[in-house]
Amino acid sequence: MPLDPREFALKAVGLLKDNKAQDICLLEIGKLSVIADYFLICSGSNKIQTRALCDYLQENLPDEHYKLLRKEGYEEANWILLDFGSLVVHIFLPEIRSFYNLERLWGKTGGVDQECLTTSNQS
């Protein structure tokens, strides 16, 4: 049985936690935008880790119903975007994440999934 978009997003959260992603935040944006149902935002401590987080998600997320539609930023590894349709994953270096501050842009709308705000990992 395929995962619904929320279950798929939570599976991705778990995989990022397993791989020691930092400051994981899941934003539910489906009622506010047609872009996706969820934005998943996290940080890696360096470019090697941001690529490793990206690779791990690609290898371990079930893709039967959620195929990777687009991947951007992998070479630079400052901000990697993975678009799975209903879920868009943003993997940042901390300074780039702070500059763009997607949580501020989307969080004010009330679209924050409260369950996942407590998933931050401190290394």
Secondary structure, 3 states (H helix, E strand, C coil): CCCCHHHHHHHHHHHHHHCCCEEEEEEECCCCCCCCCEEEEEECCCHHHHHHHHHHHHHHCCCCCCCCCEEECCCCCCEEEEECCCEEEEEECHHHHHHHCHHHHHHCCCCECHHHCCCCCCC
